Amino acid sequence: MSINVVQLQHLTKQYSNSSKPAVSNVNLEIPEGSVFGLLGPNGAGKSTTVMILCGLLRPNSGNVSVMGLSMPEHGAAVRNKIGVAPQEIALFPSLTAYENLFYFGRMYGLPAPFIREQISKYLQVFGLSEKANKTVNTFSGGMKKRLNLIAAILHKPTLVILDEPTAGVDVQSRNMILDFLNELKAQGTSIIYSSHVLEEAERICTHMG
């Protein structure tokens, strides 16, 4: 029997300074182990939906369930099981790549030896090993996006949520990110892939909405 990793019922969110909802009466079921493409043009409400799933925004109405837990009531428990790479780079620019990743690993409560092992592994996977001790403010946009993704997966989350992970990146970074997501998919990790690029979604997604 298939389990839904995410379930949205009549989800609506309207910002106080807006004349119409950012998200209006959305109903959505995302099966466990799927790669779900959350598609739409800029301004369609994708980022708002992602922030609600992460517990960073409260909807005006509707029900939100992530891995069987209602949000935002169980936000802390859910955030320990998910990895999020937001559209905006969520890194400390004055810290090195290694220092950033170690900080996020400790924030998740991971033991230091495991963090070091994961950092070494993923910096190599994403072609950043030689940049480990360089500060993030010296990185290109594509390098920052790759590092942003590593920070989201260090703790081996059950669900990975990506908001426009390839926006504004070079071809090399884009291909690295998409190839890695296909590897995550093969491992059975559930992924929500927010994008306005249909070609990318067709390349990796099992479901779309």
JOPEHU-V153811 format. One line per field, one symbol per residue. ss: DSSP state (2 for helix, 1 for strand, 0 for the rest). phi: phi as a letter, one per 20 degrees, with the letter a starting at -180 (. if undefined). burial: b if it has 16 or more other ideal C-beta (glycine too) atoms within 10 Angstrom, else e. Layout:
ss: ???
phi: ???
burial: ???
This chain:
ss: 00011111111110000000001111111110001111100000022222222000000011111100111000222220011110000000000122222222222000022222222222222000222000122200222222222222200000111110000000222222222222222200011111100222222200110
phi: .fdefccdclfcccffedebffccledbcdffnedeeedqfgnfoffffffffeneceffbodccclndfdegdgfffffddccdffefdcefeefgffgffffffgemefggffffffgffffgemdgfdgdefffeefgffffffgfggfdgelffcddcdlfdfmdffffgffffffffffgfenffcddeaddffffffceecbb
burial: eeebbbbbeebebbeeeeeebbbeebebbbebbbbbbbbeeeeebbbbbbbbbbbebebeebebbbbeeebbeebeebbeebbbbbbebebeeeebbbbbbbebbeeeebeeeebeebbeebbeebebeebeeeebeebeebbbbbbbbbbbbbbebbbbbbbbbbeebeeebbebbeebbeebbeeebbbbbbbbeeebbeebbeeee
